[in-house]
Amino acid sequence: MTSMLQRLEDYYDAVPRSAARAETFGPLTLFVREGDGWPYYARPALGRTGTVSAAEVERVRARQRELGVPEAFEWVAETTPGLRAAVEESGLVVHEHPLMVLDGEGERVPAPDGVTVRMVGADDPVLPSAAAVPYAAFGVDPSPAAAAQLAARIDAGLTRLAAAVDATGTALCAGQHQPVGAVSEVVGVGTLPGSRRRGLGLAVTAALVADARARGGETVFLTATDADVARLYARLGFRTIGTALIAEPA
């Protein structure tokens, strides 16, 4: 395993723990969110090596069903190559996504006319609409507490939020990066359906990258939806170093 992939493994194990409890199932760890918000997933336990059986995957899936959370697994193909076969044998479908790390400082992207791209603080009036954008972008109803929870994470230094804001003070696109030490992942970049294809997502991502670097981020990474989206992120200085795998029911 390369040192970069190991650094990401350390991050993947650490970042959910600020909002979730970890339940251990042999070679797998299930993160269970405490309170409202996006549900978490299961992934390989940090430092565990060897094979994973379909029976061990099913134990986790049974616990997810018991908890009423999605039967979801996330991992990196290159670091845990044997997990895919066990997950697929259990009946889940595996999706591949480019795993990308930033080289250099990242490129600046100008915002479209009439839109301002900026970081959003915990007491910023635009925070409620910025908190709701990713939910709307992915067709999910936000929790009533979503804005307050996001504000608390911003205050605690766990999340940094950027938004593309129109002249009325409404967020059209928003995204986050989540620093843990010198590593941060860009996540949840979403654009309202009516504002897509304007370059807002790339501009917000560029703002998040600049903020992460300015705050001491030595490793900034993200997972692209597919190869086409990866080519867009490559314009900012990201390069693909592996394959992120996400498994869920068919």
Backbone as CSV, one residue per row, in Angstrom:
resi,resn,N_x,N_y,N_z,CA_x,CA_y,CA_z,C_x,C_y,C_z
1,MET,0.841,-1.203,0.000,0.000,0.000,0.000,0.874,1.250,0.000
2,THR,0.573,2.208,-0.854,1.366,3.423,-0.880,1.097,4.261,0.362
3,SER,2.046,5.167,0.647,1.874,6.016,1.822,0.647,6.910,1.681
4,MET,0.333,7.355,0.448,-0.849,8.190,0.256,-2.123,7.417,0.550
5,LEU,-2.237,6.202,0.041,-3.432,5.406,0.308,-3.556,5.092,1.790
6,GLN,-2.437,4.855,2.471,-2.498,4.610,3.904,-2.971,5.856,4.643
7,ARG,-2.513,7.024,4.195,-2.968,8.270,4.813,-4.481,8.418,4.666
8,LEU,-5.011,8.048,3.505,-6.454,8.140,3.301,-7.190,7.120,4.145
9,GLU,-6.614,5.924,4.312,-7.245,4.925,5.179,-7.353,5.448,6.612
10,ASP,-6.297,6.070,7.102,-6.334,6.655,8.446,-7.436,7.702,8.542
11,TYR,-7.559,8.511,7.503,-8.588,9.546,7.480,-9.982,8.928,7.459
12,TYR,-10.198,7.950,6.590,-11.513,7.315,6.476,-11.973,6.739,7.805
13,ASP,-11.030,6.223,8.582,-11.394,5.661,9.879,-11.684,6.750,10.910
14,ALA,-10.994,7.874,10.783,-11.122,8.930,11.790,-12.325,9.832,11.574
15,VAL,-12.605,10.206,10.314,-13.559,11.298,10.075,-14.982,10.983,10.539
16,PRO,-15.507,9.751,10.442,-16.895,9.564,10.901,-17.049,9.624,12.413
17,ARG,-15.950,9.478,13.138,-16.048,9.311,14.589,-16.504,10.573,15.312
18,SER,-16.467,11.725,14.627,-16.961,12.952,15.254,-18.480,12.987,15.328
19,ALA,-19.160,12.131,14.538,-20.628,12.153,14.511,-21.239,10.762,14.577
20,ALA,-20.404,9.748,14.792,-20.921,8.378,14.769,-20.174,7.521,15.775
21,ARG,-20.817,6.450,16.182,-20.123,5.445,16.988,-19.682,4.317,16.061
22,ALA,-18.613,3.649,16.440,-18.063,2.572,15.628,-18.386,1.230,16.268
23,GLU,-18.977,0.337,15.486,-19.246,-1.016,15.933,-18.359,-1.962,15.132
24,THR,-17.639,-2.841,15.820,-16.672,-3.714,15.176,-17.271,-5.081,14.888
25,PHE,-17.064,-5.532,13.666,-17.501,-6.855,13.231,-16.307,-7.554,12.579
26,GLY,-15.367,-8.011,13.397,-14.181,-8.658,12.865,-13.406,-7.724,11.960
27,PRO,-13.284,-8.045,10.670,-12.501,-7.214,9.760,-13.239,-5.976,9.247
28,LEU,-14.450,-5.737,9.741,-15.265,-4.619,9.264,-15.674,-3.716,10.425
29,THR,-15.813,-2.441,10.128,-16.312,-1.467,11.097,-17.574,-0.835,10.542
30,LEU,-18.627,-0.815,11.355,-19.870,-0.146,10.986,-19.951,1.158,11.759
31,PHE,-20.065,2.275,11.033,-20.239,3.577,11.659,-21.730,3.897,11.717
32,VAL,-22.204,4.197,12.909,-23.630,4.454,13.139,-23.782,5.892,13.612
33,ARG,-24.473,6.702,12.814,-24.617,8.119,13.145,-25.339,8.310,14.456
34,GLU,-24.837,9.240,15.244,-25.495,9.667,16.477,-26.302,10.924,16.164
35,GLY,-27.629,10.846,16.214,-28.464,11.988,15.887,-28.863,11.994,14.422
36,ASP,-29.464,13.109,13.979,-29.942,13.231,12.610,-28.791,13.524,11.656
37,GLY,-29.052,13.316,10.378,-28.060,13.633,9.357,-27.867,12.481,8.393
38,TRP,-26.945,12.672,7.424,-26.666,11.617,6.453,-26.230,10.355,7.174
39,PRO,-26.783,9.206,6.837,-26.341,7.960,7.472,-24.949,7.573,7.007
40,TYR,-24.260,6.813,7.864,-22.931,6.349,7.516,-22.990,4.942,6.917
41,TYR,-21.933,4.195,6.981,-21.720,2.992,6.190,-20.773,2.081,6.956
42,ALA,-20.501,0.924,6.395,-19.470,0.038,6.913,-18.261,0.111,5.996
43,ARG,-17.086,-0.150,6.557,-15.858,-0.157,5.767,-14.839,-1.080,6.447
44,PRO,-13.732,-1.377,5.794,-12.729,-2.235,6.423,-12.196,-1.626,7.717
45,ALA,-12.006,-2.457,8.723,-11.438,-1.989,9.973,-9.990,-1.573,9.750
46,LEU,-9.585,-0.459,10.339,-8.243,0.071,10.137,-7.200,-0.926,10.629
47,GLY,-6.241,-1.228,9.763,-5.140,-2.094,10.141,-5.394,-3.577,10.004
48,ARG,-6.629,-3.959,9.669,-6.923,-5.380,9.500,-6.519,-5.843,8.109
49,THR,-5.926,-7.009,8.039,-5.539,-7.579,6.757,-6.169,-8.958,6.613
50,GLY,-6.038,-9.532,5.443,-6.606,-10.851,5.209,-7.932,-10.773,4.495
51,THR,-8.534,-11.928,4.312,-9.776,-12.006,3.554,-10.984,-11.636,4.404
52,VAL,-12.048,-11.306,3.719,-13.345,-11.042,4.349,-14.341,-11.987,3.699
53,SER,-15.142,-12.649,4.512,-16.103,-13.608,3.977,-17.455,-12.951,3.748
54,ALA,-18.253,-13.581,2.894,-19.617,-13.099,2.676,-20.425,-13.177,3.959
55,ALA,-20.139,-14.170,4.806,-20.855,-14.293,6.086,-20.570,-13.100,6.980
56,GLU,-19.322,-12.603,6.956,-18.983,-11.428,7.768,-19.672,-10.182,7.222
57,VAL,-19.771,-10.091,5.919,-20.511,-8.979,5.323,-21.984,-9.050,5.719
58,GLU,-22.548,-10.239,5.698,-23.962,-10.403,6.039,-24.233,-10.066,7.491
59,ARG,-23.279,-10.324,8.376,-23.454,-9.934,9.786,-23.644,-8.426,9.899
60,VAL,-22.857,-7.686,9.148,-22.982,-6.230,9.168,-24.311,-5.812,8.558
61,ARG,-24.676,-6.421,7.451,-25.946,-6.074,6.809,-27.129,-6.344,7.734
62,ALA,-27.068,-7.432,8.488,-28.147,-7.736,9.427,-28.244,-6.653,10.498
63,ARG,-27.086,-6.163,10.953,-27.083,-5.098,11.960,-27.630,-3.800,11.356
64,GLN,-27.281,-3.499,10.106,-27.816,-2.305,9.453,-29.335,-2.388,9.323
65,ARG,-29.834,-3.563,8.972,-31.295,-3.723,8.883,-31.933,-3.542,10.253
66,GLU,-31.289,-4.064,11.275,-31.811,-3.922,12.644,-31.887,-2.459,13.054
67,LEU,-30.891,-1.689,12.651,-30.839,-0.268,13.000,-31.717,0.592,12.096
68,GLY,-32.161,0.032,10.963,-32.955,0.799,10.017,-32.140,1.796,9.222
69,VAL,-30.854,1.472,8.963,-29.986,2.353,8.180,-29.662,1.659,6.859
70,PRO,-29.202,2.405,5.849,-28.902,1.785,4.557,-27.851,0.682,4.677
71,GLU,-28.027,-0.355,3.881,-27.035,-1.431,3.823,-25.956,-0.995,2.841
72,ALA,-25.028,-0.198,3.329,-24.023,0.431,2.475,-22.622,0.130,2.984
73,PHE,-21.706,-0.092,2.045,-20.292,-0.313,2.340,-19.473,0.611,1.445
74,GLU,-18.394,1.149,1.993,-17.484,1.983,1.207,-16.050,1.576,1.514
75,TRP,-15.223,1.484,0.475,-13.818,1.157,0.668,-13.046,1.489,-0.592
76,VAL,-11.720,1.314,-0.534,-10.841,1.587,-1.665,-10.369,0.258,-2.237
77,ALA,-10.551,0.086,-3.535,-10.250,-1.198,-4.169,-8.804,-1.616,-3.955
78,GLU,-7.885,-0.664,-4.059,-6.471,-0.988,-3.994,-6.001,-1.376,-2.594
79,THR,-6.698,-0.927,-1.565,-6.256,-1.228,-0.200,-6.921,-2.466,0.377
80,THR,-8.106,-2.809,-0.105,-8.812,-4.001,0.375,-9.357,-4.751,-0.836
81,PRO,-8.478,-5.370,-1.614,-8.917,-5.966,-2.884,-9.849,-7.161,-2.725
82,GLY,-9.796,-7.851,-1.591,-10.623,-9.043,-1.443,-12.048,-8.788,-1.002
83,LEU,-12.362,-7.557,-0.625,-13.694,-7.292,-0.075,-14.773,-7.322,-1.149
84,ARG,-14.447,-6.929,-2.351,-15.473,-6.833,-3.390,-16.172,-8.167,-3.624
85,ALA,-15.412,-9.240,-3.706,-16.017,-10.544,-3.975,-16.989,-10.933,-2.870
86,ALA,-16.614,-10.675,-1.614,-17.486,-11.020,-0.492,-18.755,-10.174,-0.503
87,VAL,-18.613,-8.900,-0.805,-19.766,-8.003,-0.845,-20.727,-8.408,-1.962
88,GLU,-20.170,-8.709,-3.129,-21.025,-9.123,-4.244,-21.676,-10.480,-3.976
89,GLU,-20.956,-11.371,-3.318,-21.547,-12.666,-2.973,-22.722,-12.504,-2.020
90,SER,-22.671,-11.466,-1.193,-23.766,-11.223,-0.250,-25.000,-10.646,-0.941
91,GLY,-24.848,-10.212,-2.216,-25.993,-9.712,-2.970,-26.008,-8.219,-3.209
92,LEU,-24.985,-7.498,-2.751,-24.945,-6.058,-2.990,-24.320,-5.764,-4.354
93,VAL,-24.644,-4.578,-4.882,-24.097,-4.125,-6.161,-22.991,-3.114,-5.870
94,VAL,-21.852,-3.271,-6.526,-20.694,-2.420,-6.289,-20.548,-1.405,-7.430
95,HIS,-20.370,-0.147,-7.054,-20.174,0.933,-8.021,-18.754,1.485,-7.876
96,GLU,-18.106,1.771,-9.010,-16.738,2.275,-9.019,-16.718,3.783,-9.254
97,HIS,-15.837,4.467,-8.501,-15.707,5.917,-8.635,-14.230,6.302,-8.551
98,PRO,-13.774,7.232,-9.397,-12.379,7.664,-9.332,-12.060,8.350,-7.994
99,LEU,-10.987,7.906,-7.361,-10.489,8.510,-6.129,-9.344,9.442,-6.521
100,MET,-9.475,10.730,-6.190,-8.573,11.749,-6.724,-7.928,12.565,-5.607
101,VAL,-6.648,12.873,-5.787,-5.890,13.684,-4.839,-5.377,14.927,-5.563
102,LEU,-5.353,16.040,-4.854,-4.934,17.300,-5.446,-3.419,17.404,-5.526
103,ASP,-2.917,17.781,-6.693,-1.520,18.160,-6.866,-1.436,19.680,-6.907
104,GLY,-0.465,20.247,-6.240,-0.294,21.697,-6.278,-1.327,22.419,-5.432
105,GLU,-1.485,23.692,-5.722,-2.367,24.540,-4.929,-3.803,24.545,-5.427
106,GLY,-4.041,24.041,-6.632,-5.385,24.075,-7.196,-5.596,25.333,-8.024
107,GLU,-6.438,25.218,-9.032,-6.713,26.338,-9.923,-7.916,27.141,-9.443
108,ARG,-7.855,28.432,-9.629,-8.996,29.300,-9.319,-10.025,29.203,-10.455
109,VAL,-11.301,29.259,-10.097,-12.372,29.208,-11.094,-13.291,30.405,-10.867
110,PRO,-13.448,31.283,-11.839,-14.325,32.442,-11.643,-15.788,32.018,-11.552
111,ALA,-16.515,32.739,-10.720,-17.953,32.474,-10.597,-18.692,33.111,-11.769
112,PRO,-19.819,32.526,-12.186,-20.629,33.144,-13.241,-21.149,34.517,-12.812
113,ASP,-21.522,35.324,-13.768,-22.074,36.646,-13.472,-23.273,36.521,-12.543
114,GLY,-23.345,37.428,-11.597,-24.477,37.462,-10.684,-24.388,36.491,-9.527
115,VAL,-23.269,35.781,-9.411,-23.099,34.784,-8.355,-21.792,35.052,-7.621
116,THR,-21.827,34.935,-6.318,-20.629,35.060,-5.488,-20.341,33.707,-4.850
117,VAL,-19.103,33.257,-4.945,-18.694,32.010,-4.301,-17.852,32.368,-3.090
118,ARG,-18.262,31.909,-1.923,-17.557,32.266,-0.696,-17.730,31.204,0.376
119,MET,-16.859,31.285,1.376,-16.999,30.422,2.543,-18.150,30.936,3.400
120,VAL,-18.801,30.031,4.082,-19.994,30.343,4.881,-19.727,29.989,6.334
121,GLY,-19.893,30.962,7.211,-19.684,30.731,8.634,-20.937,30.237,9.324
122,ALA,-20.769,29.885,10.600,-21.871,29.296,11.358,-23.027,30.262,11.567
123,ASP,-22.738,31.559,11.592,-23.798,32.558,11.822,-24.151,33.312,10.551
124,ASP,-23.742,32.814,9.402,-24.016,33.475,8.127,-25.490,33.286,7.763
125,PRO,-26.192,34.336,7.355,-27.611,34.195,6.980,-27.858,33.213,5.841
126,VAL,-26.854,32.948,5.015,-27.053,32.033,3.887,-26.920,30.567,4.300
127,LEU,-26.500,30.319,5.546,-26.248,28.929,5.952,-27.461,28.023,5.801
128,PRO,-28.684,28.413,6.181,-29.816,27.490,6.013,-30.028,27.029,4.575
129,SER,-29.930,27.961,3.610,-30.115,27.533,2.221,-28.928,26.725,1.738
130,ALA,-27.715,27.046,2.216,-26.534,26.274,1.835,-26.597,24.856,2.398
131,ALA,-27.131,24.726,3.606,-27.270,23.392,4.212,-28.285,22.548,3.459
132,ALA,-29.309,23.200,2.886,-30.378,22.460,2.207,-30.028,22.062,0.786
133,VAL,-29.082,22.779,0.150,-28.792,22.540,-1.265,-28.388,21.100,-1.568
134,PRO,-27.428,20.502,-0.838,-27.049,19.127,-1.190,-28.206,18.141,-1.090
135,TYR,-29.082,18.333,-0.127,-30.249,17.458,-0.014,-31.126,17.592,-1.260
136,ALA,-31.398,18.842,-1.656,-32.233,19.070,-2.839,-31.559,18.529,-4.092
137,ALA,-30.230,18.683,-4.166,-29.499,18.223,-5.345,-29.593,16.726,-5.517
138,PHE,-29.639,16.005,-4.385,-29.678,14.545,-4.448,-31.075,13.978,-4.171
139,GLY,-32.087,14.867,-4.172,-33.469,14.410,-4.053,-33.833,13.857,-2.695
140,VAL,-33.255,14.435,-1.637,-33.506,13.971,-0.276,-34.071,15.124,0.534
141,ASP,-35.043,14.845,1.386,-35.596,15.876,2.263,-34.634,16.133,3.420
142,PRO,-34.249,17.389,3.662,-33.320,17.662,4.761,-33.975,17.484,6.114
143,SER,-33.177,17.123,7.090,-33.650,17.072,8.465,-33.947,18.490,8.943
144,PRO,-34.974,18.680,9.801,-35.231,20.020,10.343,-34.033,20.591,11.093
145,ALA,-33.170,19.699,11.588,-32.011,20.147,12.369,-30.749,20.277,11.532
146,ALA,-30.847,20.106,10.209,-29.651,20.058,9.364,-28.805,21.321,9.484
147,ALA,-29.443,22.485,9.422,-28.682,23.738,9.474,-28.008,23.910,10.826
148,ALA,-28.712,23.615,11.896,-28.133,23.766,13.236,-26.971,22.802,13.443
149,GLN,-27.113,21.578,12.944,-26.026,20.605,13.078,-24.805,21.028,12.277
150,LEU,-25.036,21.559,11.081,-23.925,22.020,10.266,-23.233,23.208,10.929
151,ALA,-24.019,24.123,11.491,-23.434,25.276,12.188,-22.561,24.815,13.355
152,ALA,-23.017,23.806,14.087,-22.236,23.291,15.215,-20.924,22.683,14.738
153,ARG,-20.954,21.975,13.606,-19.732,21.378,13.077,-18.761,22.462,12.583
154,ILE,-19.310,23.516,11.987,-18.448,24.620,11.554,-17.792,25.266,12.769
155,ASP,-18.572,25.520,13.814,-18.033,26.123,15.041,-16.944,25.258,15.659
156,ALA,-17.112,23.927,15.548,-16.147,23.004,16.148,-14.927,22.768,15.267
157,GLY,-14.924,23.344,14.055,-13.805,23.159,13.157,-13.801,21.820,12.440
158,LEU,-14.938,21.125,12.461,-15.023,19.805,11.837,-15.403,19.882,10.360
159,THR,-16.060,20.963,9.973,-16.538,21.130,8.605,-16.289,22.554,8.155
160,ARG,-15.914,22.704,6.892,-15.811,24.004,6.251,-16.795,24.004,5.087
161,LEU,-17.590,25.062,4.971,-18.686,25.138,4.007,-18.446,26.268,3.021
162,ALA,-18.647,25.976,1.742,-18.600,27.011,0.697,-19.900,26.988,-0.077
163,ALA,-20.299,28.142,-0.605,-21.549,28.216,-1.362,-21.425,29.222,-2.497
164,ALA,-22.169,28.950,-3.563,-22.372,29.909,-4.645,-23.705,30.598,-4.371
165,VAL,-23.677,31.896,-4.151,-24.828,32.645,-3.659,-25.276,33.660,-4.711
166,ASP,-26.585,33.704,-4.968,-27.084,34.655,-5.967,-27.370,36.006,-5.320
167,ALA,-27.887,36.944,-6.109,-28.089,38.313,-5.641,-29.126,38.422,-4.536
168,THR,-29.996,37.422,-4.405,-31.006,37.446,-3.338,-30.487,36.875,-2.029
169,GLY,-29.244,36.383,-2.027,-28.694,35.777,-0.817,-29.059,34.315,-0.655
170,THR,-29.423,33.665,-1.744,-29.799,32.248,-1.718,-28.667,31.399,-2.295
171,ALA,-28.349,30.311,-1.638,-27.316,29.410,-2.129,-27.860,28.569,-3.278
172,LEU,-27.154,28.590,-4.403,-27.518,27.781,-5.565,-26.711,26.487,-5.623
173,CYS,-25.557,26.511,-5.010,-24.663,25.355,-4.970,-23.882,25.439,-3.672
174,ALA,-23.578,24.298,-3.080,-22.817,24.289,-1.830,-22.034,22.996,-1.725
175,GLY,-20.997,23.038,-0.927,-20.188,21.849,-0.679,-19.348,22.051,0.568
176,GLN,-18.694,21.001,0.992,-17.935,21.040,2.241,-16.577,20.383,2.056
177,HIS,-15.649,20.747,2.932,-14.493,19.889,3.148,-14.385,19.654,4.639
178,GLN,-13.867,18.479,4.997,-13.863,18.051,6.395,-12.432,17.735,6.819
179,PRO,-11.769,18.679,7.484,-10.369,18.473,7.849,-10.208,17.563,9.075
180,VAL,-9.242,16.676,8.963,-8.766,15.884,10.102,-7.253,15.974,10.062
181,GLY,-6.676,16.774,10.946,-5.247,17.022,10.880,-4.907,17.714,9.574
182,ALA,-3.931,17.160,8.841,-3.468,17.770,7.602,-4.144,17.184,6.367
183,VAL,-5.214,16.407,6.570,-5.943,15.775,5.464,-7.372,16.295,5.449
184,SER,-7.904,16.560,4.267,-9.307,16.975,4.164,-9.918,16.436,2.888
185,GLU,-11.168,16.024,3.001,-11.916,15.511,1.853,-12.988,16.504,1.444
186,VAL,-13.085,16.774,0.169,-14.172,17.589,-0.379,-15.377,16.680,-0.577
187,VAL,-16.504,17.040,0.024,-17.684,16.168,-0.009,-18.946,16.996,-0.233
188,GLY,-20.004,16.305,-0.649,-21.343,16.876,-0.680,-21.521,18.081,-1.561
189,VAL,-20.747,18.197,-2.641,-20.937,19.333,-3.545,-22.185,19.072,-4.389
190,GLY,-23.165,19.930,-4.239,-24.429,19.765,-4.953,-24.958,21.088,-5.450
191,THR,-25.675,21.039,-6.571,-26.236,22.239,-7.189,-27.734,22.055,-7.366
192,LEU,-28.491,23.101,-7.106,-29.930,23.037,-7.332,-30.202,22.678,-8.791
193,PRO,-31.196,21.834,-9.045,-31.450,21.387,-10.435,-31.562,22.519,-11.438
194,GLY,-32.201,23.616,-11.070,-32.394,24.716,-12.002,-31.156,25.558,-12.256
195,SER,-30.071,25.291,-11.533,-28.848,26.090,-11.676,-27.671,25.272,-12.180
196,ARG,-27.933,24.084,-12.687,-26.850,23.230,-13.159,-26.324,23.694,-14.515
197,ARG,-25.153,23.157,-14.873,-24.473,23.453,-16.136,-24.065,24.918,-16.246
198,ARG,-23.752,25.508,-15.110,-23.246,26.880,-15.090,-21.828,26.944,-14.521
199,GLY,-21.267,25.800,-14.164,-19.930,25.773,-13.589,-19.886,26.069,-12.111
200,LEU,-21.039,26.041,-11.448,-21.071,26.389,-10.028,-20.369,25.337,-9.172
201,GLY,-20.571,24.068,-9.505,-19.948,23.012,-8.712,-18.438,23.089,-8.753
202,LEU,-17.877,23.365,-9.920,-16.428,23.473,-10.042,-15.919,24.696,-9.286
203,ALA,-16.655,25.802,-9.350,-16.249,27.012,-8.638,-16.295,26.805,-7.128
204,VAL,-17.312,26.120,-6.634,-17.404,25.841,-5.203,-16.285,24.901,-4.775
205,THR,-16.003,23.891,-5.589,-14.913,22.974,-5.270,-13.581,23.713,-5.215
206,ALA,-13.358,24.617,-6.159,-12.123,25.403,-6.157,-12.005,26.238,-4.888
207,ALA,-13.118,26.810,-4.417,-13.095,27.591,-3.182,-12.772,26.709,-1.982
208,LEU,-13.316,25.499,-1.955,-13.035,24.571,-0.865,-11.566,24.161,-0.867
209,VAL,-11.024,23.910,-2.052,-9.614,23.544,-2.179,-8.728,24.668,-1.657
210,ALA,-9.015,25.899,-2.079,-8.214,27.038,-1.633,-8.276,27.194,-0.123
211,ASP,-9.458,26.993,0.454,-9.605,27.105,1.898,-8.839,26.001,2.615
212,ALA,-8.921,24.780,2.097,-8.207,23.663,2.725,-6.705,23.909,2.700
213,ARG,-6.173,24.337,1.569,-4.741,24.626,1.483,-4.351,25.768,2.434
214,ALA,-5.160,26.826,2.473,-4.851,27.974,3.315,-4.842,27.603,4.797
215,ARG,-5.595,26.565,5.157,-5.685,26.151,6.553,-4.738,24.990,6.869
216,GLY,-3.763,24.771,6.003,-2.733,23.781,6.287,-2.999,22.394,5.758
217,GLY,-3.956,22.256,4.861,-4.251,20.942,4.308,-3.148,20.473,3.378
218,GLU,-2.434,19.437,3.778,-1.355,18.893,2.947,-1.895,17.897,1.929
219,THR,-2.952,17.184,2.306,-3.590,16.222,1.412,-5.052,16.601,1.270
220,VAL,-5.464,16.937,0.062,-6.860,17.273,-0.228,-7.324,16.290,-1.295
221,PHE,-8.450,15.631,-1.031,-8.893,14.608,-1.970,-10.404,14.612,-2.098
222,LEU,-10.891,13.869,-3.086,-12.325,13.735,-3.301,-12.594,12.470,-4.103
223,THR,-13.855,12.096,-4.158,-14.297,10.978,-4.986,-15.204,11.532,-6.071
224,ALA,-14.849,11.294,-7.326,-15.657,11.773,-8.449,-16.759,10.771,-8.767
225,THR,-17.854,11.268,-9.301,-18.971,10.392,-9.651,-18.586,9.384,-10.717
226,ASP,-17.894,9.868,-11.760,-17.513,9.000,-12.866,-16.337,9.636,-13.595
227,ALA,-15.930,9.005,-14.705,-14.761,9.492,-15.442,-14.983,10.884,-16.021
228,ASP,-16.211,11.180,-16.461,-16.487,12.509,-17.020,-16.313,13.593,-15.963
229,VAL,-16.832,13.354,-14.765,-16.679,14.322,-13.678,-15.217,14.400,-13.247
230,ALA,-14.516,13.272,-13.276,-13.090,13.274,-12.927,-12.298,14.191,-13.856
231,ARG,-12.664,14.222,-15.126,-11.967,15.106,-16.056,-12.189,16.578,-15.700
232,LEU,-13.362,16.901,-15.183,-13.596,18.275,-14.733,-12.712,18.605,-13.536
233,TYR,-12.653,17.697,-12.568,-11.825,17.948,-11.390,-10.344,17.997,-11.744
234,ALA,-9.955,17.289,-12.797,-8.559,17.349,-13.233,-8.175,18.771,-13.624
235,ARG,-9.133,19.573,-14.056,-8.857,20.961,-14.400,-8.432,21.776,-13.177
236,LEU,-8.809,21.315,-11.995,-8.418,21.997,-10.762,-7.084,21.507,-10.233
237,GLY,-6.565,20.419,-10.802,-5.298,19.873,-10.334,-5.405,18.527,-9.656
238,PHE,-6.593,17.904,-9.685,-6.748,16.577,-9.084,-6.299,15.495,-10.068
239,ARG,-5.713,14.434,-9.532,-5.359,13.270,-10.345,-5.896,12.009,-9.665
240,THR,-6.210,11.024,-10.467,-6.762,9.778,-9.955,-5.649,8.893,-9.409
241,ILE,-5.826,8.401,-8.180,-4.817,7.516,-7.575,-5.386,6.153,-7.224
242,GLY,-6.683,5.978,-7.367,-7.292,4.705,-7.019,-8.759,4.682,-7.376
243,THR,-9.441,3.663,-6.855,-10.863,3.481,-7.154,-11.626,3.346,-5.846
244,ALA,-12.525,4.278,-5.600,-13.408,4.174,-4.449,-14.601,3.295,-4.834
245,LEU,-14.930,2.345,-3.967,-16.031,1.436,-4.224,-17.153,1.676,-3.227
246,ILE,-18.363,1.726,-3.729,-19.552,1.907,-2.898,-20.517,0.788,-3.230
247,ALA,-20.941,0.055,-2.226,-21.849,-1.075,-2.429,-23.175,-0.784,-1.743
248,GLU,-24.252,-1.169,-2.421,-25.593,-0.978,-1.898,-26.513,-2.024,-2.546
249,PRO,-27.707,-2.193,-2.011,-28.643,-3.142,-2.630,-29.001,-2.732,-4.043
250,ALA,-29.353,-3.689,-4.864,-29.729,-3.404,-6.259,-31.005,-2.581,-6.300
